[in-house]
Amino acid sequence: MAEVGALQAMVNAVRSTGANNVIMVGGEEYANDLGTPGSTSDPSILNYLPTDPDHDIAVSWHSYNFNACSNQSCWTSQVQPVIAQVPVIAGEIGENDCASGYVTPLMTWLDSQQTSYLAWAWNADFNCSSGPGLISDYSGTPTNYGAGVKSHLLSLGG
């Protein structure tokens, strides 16, 4: 995990400008690894959170089908304990197989945890194998992955 002092310096720098936005702090491995609470070999991001005078820190978590933490067992053991203590935003979720078999159960799990998420990416230049593309062209034609995300969001109603 990043050094506590470096994260604290970042928060101090942001707040010194007068900014009062939410600051998202990510874990290692491109924000996929939040660590294991209670483990000394893989300490949790909870051990490294900086202090914010505005109390507006959120943990950013990224989840893809090709990441290490890509199953509900990992989400429950590593992510859920963080959600229980601080706001978590899944700032990037996706899959690189042009399907929605990974993100659909992930979104369902995140919904059950009342945790926000953003599907990645609105980019027709990704052909799925090079990155998760929600669309196949800039007219907005969804890939199967994008259609799965859209279908899930529509199912939430409201």
Buried (B, 14 or more C-beta within 10 A) or exposed (E): BBEEEEBBEBBEEBBEEEEEEEBBBBBBEEBBBBBBBEEEEBBBBBEBBBEBEEEBBBBBBBBBBEBEBBEEEBBEEBBBBBBEEEBBBBBBBBBBBBBBEBBBBBBEBBBEBEBEBBBBBEEBEBEBEEBBBBBBEEEEEBBBBBBBBBEBEEEEEE
